[in-house]
């Protein structure tokens, strides 16, 4: 062989080939990740001219969005900048369609920037906005790109569901080639999963649509797919008939890429029926339609199939020629599965020549490539599983946050009614009137701010959490001010309403802190600043700060062993306070009135343990299995109807583990519960 004669030593040849392939593979990956698609300069210039003209702001929003679409492959950072401008203009002008398109483009840009876990939230938000204004085209487009995203991530069931939603809407709108594309993609998804009857249905729908639209080139493409599906089911005569029809149409339309594919498929079909002369003729003919610079998967595969035919017919000269051709193209486009096939053909070639030494080297290379492919496939499966889990978790969080915001809006409305009632009752009292007026104005501003934040909650959850704290603090302060200034002027019912508002604010603070901590846990962005900490001092402070909460239910807080001189532990002081506060607060919530909660510290071997024991209803074995998981509600309820969102113990467990400790619970039904947290002593 020409390529092999250059290297007399077999080991030297394989080492050089390995190095070339490794180098070219890294170059190929780099070029794929930094690939710049050519920008349509004429289209961009037109958009810039339109933006600089005196066009309406709504049109400017769409034009900036189109700029982002043009730049997303070449300069994603610039594309994101244009998309943000489009979004701000649309938001300012209450142009919901512009908002939706801008958010959709943001999702596409983040996908191009390789941030897949952030992409779905943008698409879902865009769909929500499109649905609110009944923009069917926008909904169909977004379902399509979301389906394509799931296809790339290997989530085929989700992809099929979204593609079906998209094509259903597209069929009700103006004709578009995208319908052909989606129906063929649905057929191919079923084909690759072995669902040939389902694939046949999708291909039949695509063919009917292509014929109705008189799209000859797409008719040929669909016929080729139908033939492949029949061939896979062993219906070779039907497959051959459809291949010939696709070939004829391709010739008429000068669709060279399709002609190449059809001829290659015909050649493979003849191989399956052991008609090697016909297979050889079809495959050689298919190569005539390839561009000389083409390095596609299909071209390499054709070379390898021809090599296989000549090896079976013992024609080593022709086999050698096509092996050289395949190796040359494979060096430019190093595809692992085709490289494995090529090594197998080399091994067969050397074996037929009687060169067992080189044949053995090729067999060893096959094992190495196989291991590499398996590792890549395992990595892809792990990533797909992780992404599917993240997506489900994010969708659940988004839904829960939406429900929480709706509840807060309803509670704010109730508070507004109470304030109006107070204004009517206290018109003669100037001071109360001013306070209530300020409170009313503040609540209106807060409500407006919350509505704005609510629009961005899916994409800016962390910012929402931070921004909510300030207005809630204002409500809490105003509520205390109303109660202190109007203690002798408010009726008992009004005081109850005011305390109810304050309780709602406290619950909201707890929810926000939990959501923020949970967000940091997901992003793995929790900062741990370990210092030497005296846990006993923290426990004393927490007991003192919870006495008022306990006193409202007549519960006695008892501290044991907290005055001893225990060794310091190495941990984050703020985390320790959060870890210890939760079980103490829970013990008060779940203890009956006039009960007691015992908080104690113990030195056990090389660890310092915090024990929090209550005399509540206890925790069943079933509840204990789910105790430290997210959003878990126990069968037992707080004894005074206090709130519980099911996040606290999950966050406690994560923070404890980050600080090198562990947390668990010991309990029997009707015998109370003891929560234990252990940290190693320096």
N, C-alpha and C positions, 0 to 999 in steps of 0.2 A: 504493500500500500504506500501511496505517496507520502501521506502524513507520518507514517510509522518509520519509513526509511530514513527520515531526518534524525531519528534517535535510535542508535544501535542498542543502547541499554534500555530494557523494559522499565526498570525502576526509575531511571532518569526521565523517561518519557512521561510516566504517570505523575511524577512529582511536578514536572513543568506544567502539565495539563491542569493539575490541581491548583497550582499557583495562579495560572492564567484565569481559570474559572473563578477562584476566590476573588481575584482582583476585579474581574469584569462584573461579578455578582455584586460586589460592594458599590461599584460605579453605577450599576443598574439601579440598585436600591436608592442611591443618592439622587440619581436623575429622576426617579419616580417621586421622591418626596419633595424635590425642589422643581418639579416640572412646571414650566410656565407656558400656559396656553396663550397664543397670540391674541392681543386685544384688538377688537374691531375699532381702529382709530377713527374711521369715518363716523361710526355710531357714537363714539365717545365725544367727538368734536360737536356733533349735532346736539347731544344732550347738554354739553357745557354752554353752547350758544343759547339754548332754550332757557336754561337756569339763569343766565345773565340777563335775559330779556324780562319784560314786565309781565310774566305769566302768573296766574293765580298760585297761591301758596299750596293748594292741594295738588296741583300739577307738579310743582317743584318737589314736593314730597315723593311723588312717583318717579320723577326723573332722577333724584338722588338715589332712590332704591335701585333703579336700572343701572346707574353708575356702579353701585356696589355689586350688582350681578355681573357686570363686565369685568370688574377688577378682582373678583373673589379667587380666581385661580392664579393670577399673576402676582397680585399684591394684596393678600388677605387683610393686612393691617389697614391699608388705605380703604379697602372695601368695607371693613367694620366701621371706619370713621364716617364714610358716606351713609351707611345704614343707620347709624346713630343720628345723623343730621336729619335723615328722612323721618325717623321715628319722632324726633322732637318737634319738627314742623307739623307732622300729622297730629300729634298729641295736643299741641297748642291750638290747632284749628278744629279739634274734635273730629278729625277725618279718620274714622275707624278703619276703613279699607286700607288707607296708607299706613296706619299703625300695624295692621296685620301683615301686609307685604314686607314692611321693614323688619318685623320680628322673624318672619319666615326666612328672609335673606340672612339675618344674623345666625339662625340655626345652620344654614348652608355654609356660611363662612367659618363658623366654629368647627364644623365637620371637616372642612378643608384644612383648618389649622390643627387637626388631630386632637380635638377635645370631645370625643364621642359621648361621654356621660352627660354633657351639658346640652346636647342637641335636642333630645325629645321634648324638654320643657318649652323650648322656643316654638317648636312645631305645634304642640298642643295648645299653647296660648294663641297662636295665629288661627288655628281652627276655631277656637272659642270666639274670637273676634269676628271671623268671617261668618260664623253661624248667627251671631247677634244681628248682622245686617243682611242675612240671607244671600251672601255672595257665593253662589254655587261653584263658579269657576275657581275662585280662591280656595274653597274647601277641597275640590277635586285635585288641584295642583299640590296642596299641602299633604293630602293623604298619599299622593303619589311619591313625593320626596321622602315622606316618613317611611313608606313601604320600602323604597330604595335603600334608606338607611338601615332598616332591619335586615334587608337582603345582604348588605355588606357585612353586617355583624353576625350573619349565620342564623338569625331568628326567622326561619322560613314560615312557620305557622302565622306569626304576626304579620309577615310580609304579604302572605296570601290574603289574609283578612283585609288589610289596608288597600291592596291593589283592587280587590273586588269592590270595596266602597268607592274607590276613585273612578273605576271604569263605569260603574252604575250611574254616577253623576255625569261623567263625560258624555255618555250615550244620550243624555237628555239635552245636551248643549250642541254647539256647532261642531261639524266633523273635524277631526284632528288625527294626525298620524300617531299620536300618543296612544290612541285606543288600540291600534294595531300592535304597538310595542307592548302595552300592558297585557293584552290577551295572550300574546306569544310568550311573554315572560311567565305568566301564570301557567301556561302549558309546559314550559321548560322546568319550572319548579316542581310540578307534579311528575314530569318525566324523570328527573334526577332522583326522586324519592320512590320510583317504581310504581307510581299511580298512573298507569298508561291509559286507562279508560277515562280518568278525569282529565288527563292531558289532551286526549282526543277531543273532548268536548270543548275545551278552550281553543284549540287549534281550529276546530270547525267554526266557532263563533268568529275568530279572527279572519278566516278565509271568506266567510259570508260578508263581513264588513268590508274587507279589501275589494271584493268583487263589486259590492254596491257602490263604493266610492271610485271604482275604475282605476285603482292604484296598482298598475301592472307589476311594478318592481316588488311591492309588498306581497302581492299574490304569490310570486315566485318564492319569496322568503318563507311564507307560511307553508307552501307545498313542500319545500325542503324539510321543514320541521315535522310535517305530517308523515313524510316518508321515513324519517328517522324513528318516529314513534312506532310505525308499522314494523320496521325492521327489528326493533327491540322486542316485539311480540312474536317474532318468527314468521311474519307474513311477508316473505321476501318478494313475491310477485307484485303485491300491492305497492310495496315500497319502491320497487324498480319503476313501476308505472308513474308514480308521483315524482320520482327523481327525474325521469325523462321529460315530463311535462315542465318541471321547474327549470331544467336545462334549456329547453326550447324558448321559454319566456325570457330567461336570462340573456340568451343570445339576441333576441329581438330588442331588448332594452339596453344591451351593452353593459350589463351589470356584472363586471368581471369578477368582483369579490365573491358574488353568489355562484357564478359559474365554477370557479375554483373549488368552492366548498361542495357543490353538488357532484362534480366529477370525482373528488376525493371520496365522498360518501359512496358513490357508485363503485369505485375501486374496492373499497372495504367490503361492500356487499358481495362482490364477485369472489373476494377472498373467502368469505364465510361459506360460499357455495363451491369452493375449491376450483373456481374457473380462473386460474392464475394468468393466462394470456390476456383475457378481457380486463382483469384487474390491473395488469401492468400497463395496458394501453390507456385506460382511463386515468390512472395516476400520473403517467408521463404527460398526458394531455393537460391535466390540471396544472402542472408546473408551468406550462406555457403562458398561463394567465397571471402568474405572479410577477409583480414588479421586482427588478433585480435587487432593490434595497430591502425587500420584505424579509423580516426575520421572525415572522409570526410562529406561534405554536403549531398551526396547521401545516406550514411548510416543512418544519422539522419532522413532524409526524409522517408526512408523505414520504420524505427521504427514508425514514426508518421502516415504513411499511414496504417500500420497494426493496430495501436491503433484505428484509425478512423473506420476501418472495424469491430473490436470487439465491439466498442461502439455502432455502428449501430445495431449489433446483440445482444446487451445487455449482452455481455460476459465480465463482469467487471474484473474478475480475470486475464484473458489474457491481457485485455487492460491495467490493472495495471502493469503487467510485462513489457510490451513494453514501457509504459510511463517511468518506472524506467530506462530502457536501454537508451531511448532517452535523458532523463535528465542527465544521467551520461556522455554520450558522449558530450552533449551540454555544460557541465561545462568545458570541455577541449577545445572545439571549439565553442565559444559563437557567433553564427550567429544570428543577430537580427530578420530576417524574420522567421527563424525556431523556435526561442525562442517565437515569437508571436503565431505561430501555436501551439506550445507545451502548452502555457498558455490557448489557446482556448480549446484544448483537456482536459486539467485539469479541466477547468470550466464545460465542458460537463460531465466529469467523476463525479465530485462532485455533479452536479445537478441530475444525475441519482441515486447517492447514497442518495440524499435528504439532502446533506450538503450544504445548500444555502449560509451559511456564507463564507466558503472557495471558493465557486463558485464566489461570489461577489468580493472577494479579487483578484481572477484570472482575472476577467473582468476589474478591475481597473488597474492591471498590463498590460493588453492588451492595454489599452488606453495610458499608459505611453510609452510602446514600440513603438506604432504607431506614437506618437508624435516624438519620437527619430528618427525613420526611416525617417519621413517626413523632419525633420531638416537636416539629413545627405544627403537626395536626393536633397534638395534645395541647400545645400552647394556645392554639386557636380555640379549641373546645373550652379550655379553662377561661379564656378571655370572654367568650360568648356567654358562658354560664354566669360569670361575674357581672357582665353588663346587663344580662336579663334580670339578675337579682337587684342590681342598682336601679334599673328602670322601674321595676315593680315597687321598690321601696320609695323612690322619688314620687311616683304617681300617688302612692298612699299618703305620703307626707303632704303633697300639694292638695289632695282632697281634704285631708284633715285640717290643714291651715285655712282652706276656703270655708269649711264649716265653722271653724272658730271665729273667723272674721265676721261671718254672717250673724253668729250668736252675739258678738260684741256690738254689731250695729243695732240689733234688736234691743240689747240691753241699754244702749245709749238713747234709743228712742223712748224707752220706758223712763229713763232718767230725765229726759227732756219734758215729758208729761208731768213728772213730779215737780220740776222746777217752775213750770207754768202755773201749776196749782198753788205753789208757794207765793208766786208773784201776785196772784189774784187775792190771796188771803192776807197779804202784808202790804197792800198799796199805801196804807197810811204811815208806814214806818220807813223813813227815808234811808236809813242805813241798810236795812234788809233788802230794800228795793234795789239799791246800788249793787250789793253783793250778788243778788240773784241775777241782775242784768249782766254783770261781768261774767258770771258763771254760764249764763245762757249763750253769750257771745263766744266765750271760750269753747263751749261744747260744739257750737256751730262750726267754728274753725277746726276743731279736732275732727269732727265728723267729715268735713270736706277733705282734710288731710288724709284721713283713713280711707276715704273713697279713692283718692289718687294712688295711695300706696297699694290698695287692693288690686288695682289694674296691673301692677307690676309684681305681684306676690310670687308668681311661678318662676320668674327669672331672677328676682332680687330678694330672696327669702331672708337672707342675712340682714340686708339693709332695712327691711320691714321690721324685723325684730328689734333692731337698734332704735329706729325712729319711733316705734310705739311707746318706748319707755318714757320719753319726755312728756307727751300729752297725758299719759296715765298718771304720772307723778303730779301733774297740774290738777287733775281731777281729784286725786287723793288729798292734796293740800286744800283745795277749795271746799271739799267735803268737810274736812276738819275745821276749816274756818267758819263754815256755816253753822256747824254744831257748837263751836265755842262761843261765837258771837250771838247765836240765836238760841242758846240753851233754854232760856226762860220764855222764849217767844215762839218756839216750834211746838206743835202738838206731838203727842206720843207717836202717832202714826207717821208724821213727817220725820221724826227721829229714826224710826224703824227703816223708812225708805232711805234715809241718808246713810245709815249703817249698812244697808243692803248694797248701796252704790260702792261704799268703801270695800266691802267684802269682794264684790265683783272685781274691783281694781287689784286687790291683793291676789286673787286667783289668776288674773291676767298676767300679773308680774311673774307668778310661778310658771305659768305656761310659756311665757316669753323666754325666761331663763332656761327652761327645759329644751325649748326648740333651738335656742342658740347653742346650748351645750351639745345637743344631738347633732346639729349641723357641723360643729367642730369635730365631733367624733367621726362623722361620715367623711369629712375632708381630711381627717388625720392631721388637724391643724391645732391641736391642743398643746400649748406651751407648758412645760413642766419645769418650774424653777425650784429645785430641791435645796432646802436649807435645814439646819438643825432646828427641830420644832418640839416644843413642850406640849404634848397632847393634852395634859391635865389642865393647862390654862385655857385651851380652846373649849374643853368640855365644861369647865366652870362658867365661862362666858355664855355658852349655849343654854345651859340650865337656867341662868338668870334671864336670858332674853325670851325663853319659852314659858316662864312662870305665868305671865298674863294669859297666854293661850290656854295653859292648863287650868288656871284658876276659873276661867269661864265655864268649865265643865266640872269643877270641884275636884280636879285630879291633882294628886300630890307628886311632885318630882323629887326623887331621892338620889343623891349622889353618894356612891360608896367607893372608897379607896382612891379618891381623886386628890386627896391632900398629901399622899405619899410622894416621895422624891423619886419618881420613875426616870429612867434614862431618856435622853432625847432620841427622836427618830428622824431619819433623813427623808423629807418629803416636801411637797409644795403646800405652804401654809393655807392658801386660799382653797386648794382642793380638799385638804383635811377638814376645813370648816364645812364645806359643801357635803362631804362624805358623812360627817357625824350628824349634821343637822337633819338630814332626811329621815333616818330611823327614829330620831327623837320626835320629830314632827308626826311621823306615821304612828308612833306608839300613842301619842295624845289623841290623834284622830280615831283610832280603832279601840281605845280603852273606853269602858262604860263610865258614866258620870260617877264621881266620888271614888274613882279607882286610884291606882298608883302606878308610876313608871319608875323603874330603878335603873340608873345609869352608873356603870362601874368600869374601872380599869384594872387589868390583871397582867402581871408579868408571868408568862408561860414559856419556859425554856428561853430561847433567844428571840422571843417575840413579845410585843406589847399589844394586848387585845382590849378593844372597847366592846362592852356588852350592854345592850339596851333591852330591858325586859318589861313587858306590859302584862296586864291581866285581862286582855281582851278575849275575843271568841276563838283565838288560835287560827292556824293556817292548815288546811287539809293537805294530805300528801300530793294530791293532784295539783293544787295551787302552787305547792312548793316547786314542782317541776318547771313551772312557767314564771316563777317569781321575778327573775332578773331579766326577763325578755321585754321587748318593746310593746307598749300599748296593751299590757295585760291587766285585766280587771279581776280582782279576787271575788270569790263567792260571798265573802263577808264584806259589809259596807261600813264606812265611817259612822260612828254612833250619833253624830250630830249633823249628818248630811253634808259634811265638808267635801270639798272637791278633790278628785283624784284623777290624774290624766294617764297614769300607767307608764310614765317615762322616768320617774325619779330613781327607782331602784336600778333600772338599766344603766342610767348615767353614773350612779354611785359605783356600780360594778366596774365600768370602764375607767373611771377616775382612780379607783382603788388599784386596779391592775397596772395603770400607768405609773403609780407610785410604788410599785413593788409589793403590794399587799394582796389580801384576799378577803372576800365577804361571803357569809352564808347565814342561813336561818335554821333554828331548831325550834320545833313547835309540835304540839299535839292539839287536836280539836278540843275546844272548851277549856284549855289549860294555858292560854296566853301564848306569846311568842317571844323568842329571844334572838335578836339580830346581833351577829358578832363580826367585828372587823379586826383583822390582824395585820400588823406591820413589823418587819424585822427591826431589831434594835442595832444601832451602829456597833 
